[in-house]
Amino acid sequence: FDEIQTALVPLIRRVLESSAPPSKQALSGQTFPIDAQVELNRNIVTALGFDEEHGRIDVSVHPFTTSFGSADVRITSRFSDKEWYQGLAGTIHEGGHAMYEQNLGSSGLEIDEFLSMGTHESQSLFWERHVGLSRPFWNYATPLLQKAFGDQFSFTSEEVYGAVNSVTPSLIRVEADELTYPLHVILRYQLERDVVEGRLDVTDIPQRWKDSMKELLNVDVPNDTNGCLQDVHWSGLAIGYFPTYLIGSATAAQLAHYCRQDIPDFDEQVQRGEFAEIKEWLTSKIHRHGRRYKSLDELLQAQVGEPLNPKYFIQYLTDKYTELYKC
């Protein structure tokens, strides 16, 4: 986490100082019918590989995945008629979780359960970010948006790609963009670590939170509702859960690196809307092993040749955002 923080803080500063940020206009500005979004989301997530014959796709207040075994895995997402991307991002994210569950073994034994939450998050984030936030994906998906939303939606694939990857520091973790999100996780990890180790009193969390948000993201926190009380994790005693999000992000980037080595035309397949070989690669390397290995590091060592390494995550973000923001 220290390595990631050291790299991202100056990168975010350069991005935010850019004189050529992409426009976010493609995300809103018209009415996006919920029915059209639901159908669009279903078409895309099933194209990625979600098996609707062994699951369901529904609407809820907050996106989630629930599994009753590999033959019955259900996902939900939420939608707004004022903005279309959050619903699609949620669907792709939960679809990644679901494809992991659908491709575990069916024995009912512990070995056919998912390995860890970090591993699970890597699967959702692989699809959401390394596929769903890529330029080739929007070359594929933009015509689907135009069909779903009509002539009013006249944006090019490059404009859509820029909009979904725009960077704006946020008070709220779940609304954060891909580049600033890791610092939200690091802040929470540092606070809960210091509380557990006796170096921070619970009553001092609000001020430490405000100070850290200012230091990391230059964001002023107006109140605790938009600060340290925004998540349910600590009140539910889920201490140590936040790091799994960033472990998953780093793992997803490492898997994407090796997947691209094994599938040289990765981008071309995504642009054509062909995702089967990519899904099969993930099933071969991750899904089918369940709990065969004792840890994520052991799994990665066996399947890609090295344990978790944050350099791929840092390089992915650096290359992508310096190019997009011309900084």
C-alpha positions in Angstrom: 0.0 0.0 0.0 2.9 2.4 0.8 4.3 1.8 -2.7 0.9 2.5 -4.3 0.3 5.6 -2.3 3.8 7.0 -3.1 3.1 6.6 -6.8 -0.5 7.7 -6.9 -0.4 11.0 -4.9 1.9 12.8 -7.4 0.2 11.2 -10.4 -3.3 12.4 -9.2 -1.9 15.9 -8.7 -0.5 15.9 -12.3 -3.8 14.6 -13.7 -5.9 17.3 -11.8 -3.6 20.0 -13.1 -4.0 18.9 -16.7 -5.1 21.5 -19.2 -6.8 18.9 -21.3 -9.2 16.9 -19.2 -11.8 14.7 -21.0 -15.4 15.9 -21.0 -18.0 14.1 -18.8 -20.9 15.2 -21.0 -21.6 11.7 -22.4 -22.6 10.5 -18.9 -25.7 12.7 -18.6 -27.6 15.5 -20.2 -30.6 13.5 -21.4 -33.1 11.0 -20.0 -31.9 7.4 -20.0 -35.0 5.1 -19.8 -34.6 2.5 -17.0 -36.0 -0.3 -19.2 -33.5 0.5 -21.9 -30.7 0.4 -19.4 -31.8 -2.9 -18.0 -31.8 -4.5 -21.4 -28.5 -2.9 -22.4 -26.9 -4.2 -19.2 -28.3 -7.7 -19.7 -27.0 -7.9 -23.2 -23.5 -6.7 -22.2 -23.0 -8.9 -19.1 -24.2 -12.0 -20.8 -21.9 -11.2 -23.7 -19.0 -11.0 -21.2 -19.9 -14.5 -20.0 -22.5 -14.4 -17.2 -24.6 -17.5 -17.6 -28.3 -16.5 -17.3 -29.3 -20.1 -17.5 -27.7 -20.6 -14.1 -28.5 -17.2 -12.5 -30.7 -14.1 -12.5 -30.2 -10.4 -13.2 -32.4 -8.0 -11.1 -32.7 -4.5 -9.8 -31.9 -3.4 -6.3 -31.0 -0.3 -4.3 -27.4 -1.4 -4.1 -25.6 -3.8 -6.5 -24.7 -7.2 -5.1 -24.0 -10.8 -6.0 -25.4 -13.8 -4.1 -24.6 -17.4 -4.8 -26.5 -20.6 -3.9 -23.9 -22.7 -5.7 -22.4 -22.6 -9.1 -25.8 -23.5 -10.7 -27.6 -20.5 -9.1 -25.7 -17.2 -8.9 -27.8 -14.0 -8.9 -26.7 -10.4 -9.5 -28.4 -7.0 -9.2 -27.6 -3.4 -10.1 -29.2 0.0 -9.6 -30.2 2.5 -12.3 -30.9 6.3 -12.6 -32.6 7.8 -15.6 -30.3 10.8 -15.2 -27.0 8.9 -15.7 -26.3 5.5 -17.3 -22.7 4.5 -16.4 -23.1 3.7 -12.7 -25.7 1.1 -13.5 -23.5 -0.5 -16.2 -20.4 -0.4 -14.0 -22.3 -2.1 -11.2 -23.6 -4.8 -13.6 -20.2 -5.5 -15.0 -18.6 -5.6 -11.5 -21.2 -8.0 -10.1 -21.0 -10.0 -13.3 -17.3 -10.5 -12.6 -18.1 -11.8 -9.1 -20.8 -14.0 -10.5 -18.6 -15.6 -13.2 -16.1 -16.6 -10.5 -18.9 -18.3 -8.6 -20.4 -19.9 -11.7 -17.1 -21.5 -12.6 -16.1 -22.9 -9.2 -16.5 -26.7 -8.8 -19.9 -28.1 -8.0 -18.8 -30.7 -5.3 -20.2 -28.7 -2.4 -16.9 -29.3 -0.6 -14.8 -26.5 0.8 -12.2 -26.9 -1.9 -14.8 -25.6 -4.4 -15.4 -22.4 -2.5 -13.8 -19.0 -3.4 -10.3 -18.5 -2.1 -10.5 -15.1 -0.5 -12.3 -11.7 -0.7 -9.2 -10.2 -2.4 -9.4 -12.9 -5.0 -13.1 -12.3 -5.5 -12.6 -8.5 -5.9 -9.9 -9.2 -8.5 -12.4 -11.0 -10.7 -15.0 -8.2 -10.5 -12.4 -5.5 -11.1 -10.7 -7.3 -14.0 -14.0 -7.1 -15.9 -15.1 -3.7 -14.7 -11.7 -1.9 -15.3 -9.4 -3.9 -17.6 -12.2 -4.7 -19.9 -15.1 -2.3 -19.2 -13.0 0.9 -18.8 -10.8 0.1 -21.8 -10.8 2.0 -25.1 -11.5 -1.2 -27.2 -14.5 -2.0 -25.0 -16.1 1.4 -25.8 -15.4 0.9 -29.5 -17.6 -2.2 -29.1 -20.2 -0.8 -26.6 -20.8 2.7 -27.9 -23.0 1.5 -30.8 -25.0 -0.4 -28.2 -25.5 2.8 -26.2 -26.6 4.6 -29.3 -29.1 1.9 -30.1 -30.5 1.9 -26.5 -30.7 5.7 -26.0 -31.6 6.9 -29.5 -30.4 9.7 -31.7 -29.9 12.1 -28.8 -26.9 10.0 -27.8 -24.5 11.2 -30.5 -21.2 10.8 -28.7 -18.2 9.0 -30.3 -16.6 6.0 -28.6 -13.6 8.2 -27.8 -15.8 10.7 -26.0 -17.5 7.9 -24.1 -14.1 6.4 -23.1 -12.9 9.8 -21.8 -16.1 10.4 -19.9 -16.1 7.1 -18.0 -12.5 7.5 -17.1 -12.7 11.2 -15.9 -11.0 11.9 -12.6 -12.7 14.0 -9.9 -11.7 13.7 -6.2 -14.8 12.7 -4.2 -15.8 12.7 -0.6 -17.5 9.3 -1.0 -15.6 6.1 -1.6 -18.3 4.3 -3.7 -18.5 7.3 -6.0 -14.8 7.6 -6.5 -13.1 7.1 -9.9 -10.6 4.4 -10.7 -7.5 6.6 -10.0 -8.5 8.1 -6.7 -10.3 5.1 -5.3 -7.1 3.4 -4.0 -6.4 6.3 -1.6 -9.9 6.0 -0.1 -9.0 2.4 0.8 -5.5 3.3 2.1 -7.0 5.9 4.4 -9.4 3.5 5.9 -6.8 0.8 6.3 -4.4 3.1 8.0 -7.1 4.3 10.5 -8.3 0.8 11.4 -4.7 -0.5 11.7 -3.8 2.3 14.1 -7.0 1.7 16.2 -6.3 -2.0 16.4 -2.7 -1.4 17.4 -3.7 1.2 20.1 -2.1 4.2 18.4 -5.4 6.0 17.6 -8.4 6.5 19.9 -11.8 6.0 18.3 -12.8 9.5 19.3 -10.0 10.9 17.2 -11.0 9.2 14.0 -13.1 12.1 12.6 -10.3 14.6 12.8 -7.7 12.1 11.5 -10.1 11.4 8.6 -10.4 15.0 7.7 -6.7 15.6 7.9 -5.9 12.5 5.7 -8.5 13.4 3.0 -7.0 16.8 2.7 -3.4 15.4 2.6 -4.2 12.6 0.1 -6.8 14.1 -2.2 -7.0 17.8 -1.2 -10.7 17.3 -0.3 -12.3 19.2 2.6 -14.7 17.0 4.6 -17.7 19.0 5.8 -19.1 16.5 8.3 -18.9 13.0 9.6 -21.8 11.8 7.5 -19.7 12.4 4.4 -16.6 11.4 6.3 -15.9 8.5 8.6 -19.5 7.4 9.0 -20.2 6.9 5.3 -19.4 3.1 5.2 -21.2 0.3 7.0 -18.1 -1.9 7.5 -16.8 -0.7 10.9 -20.3 -0.5 12.4 -20.8 -4.1 11.2 -17.4 -5.1 12.8 -15.9 -5.8 9.3 -12.5 -4.7 10.5 -9.8 -5.4 7.8 -12.3 -5.7 5.0 -11.4 -2.5 3.2 -7.9 -3.7 2.1 -9.5 -6.5 0.0 -10.7 -3.8 -2.5 -7.2 -2.7 -3.2 -5.7 -6.2 -3.0 -8.3 -7.0 -5.7 -7.3 -4.0 -7.8 -3.7 -4.9 -7.7 -4.4 -8.5 -8.5 -6.7 -7.6 -11.4 -3.9 -5.5 -13.0 -1.4 -8.3 -12.6 -3.8 -10.9 -14.1 -4.6 -8.5 -17.0 -0.8 -8.2 -17.7 -0.4 -12.0 -17.9 -3.6 -12.5 -19.8 -2.5 -10.1 -22.5 0.8 -12.0 -22.7 -1.1 -15.3 -23.3 -3.8 -13.6 -25.6 -1.8 -11.2 -27.8 -5.0 -10.0 -29.6 -6.8 -9.2 -26.3 -7.8 -5.7 -27.3 -8.9 -6.8 -30.8 -11.1 -9.5 -29.2 -12.7 -7.0 -26.8 -13.3 -4.5 -29.6 -15.1 -7.3 -31.6 -17.2 -8.2 -28.5 -15.6 -11.6 -28.2 -14.9 -12.4 -24.6 -15.0 -16.2 -24.4 -11.2 -16.7 -24.6 -10.6 -14.1 -21.9 -13.2 -15.7 -19.6 -11.7 -19.2 -20.3 -8.3 -17.9 -19.3 -9.6 -16.6 -16.0 -11.4 -19.9 -15.3 -8.2 -21.8 -16.0 -6.0 -19.6 -13.9 -8.4 -18.6 -11.0 -11.9 -19.9 -11.0 -11.5 -23.7 -11.2 -8.9 -23.8 -8.4 -11.3 -22.8 -5.7 -9.4 -23.2 -2.4 -6.7 -25.5 -3.8 -4.0 -23.0 -2.7 -3.6 -21.7 0.8 -3.4 -18.0 -0.2 -3.7 -15.6 -3.1 0.1 -15.3 -3.3 0.4 -19.1 -3.7 -2.2 -19.1 -6.4 -0.5 -16.3 -8.3 2.9 -18.0 -7.9 1.6 -21.2 -9.3 -0.5 -19.7 -12.2 1.4 -16.7 -13.4 4.9 -17.2 -11.9 5.1 -14.6 -9.1 3.2 -13.6 -6.0 1.1 -10.4 -5.8 3.2 -7.5 -7.2 1.8 -3.9 -7.2 4.0 -2.7 -10.0 1.5 -3.8 -12.6 -1.3 -1.8 -11.0 0.9 1.3 -10.7 2.1 1.0 -14.3 -1.4 0.5 -15.6 -2.7 3.6 -13.9 0.3 5.7 -14.9 0.3 4.7 -18.5 -3.5 5.1 -18.9 -4.0 8.5 -17.2 -0.9 10.2 -18.4 -2.0 9.4 -22.0 -5.7 10.3 -21.4 -4.9 13.6 -19.6 -1.8 14.4 -21.7 0.3 14.9 -18.5 
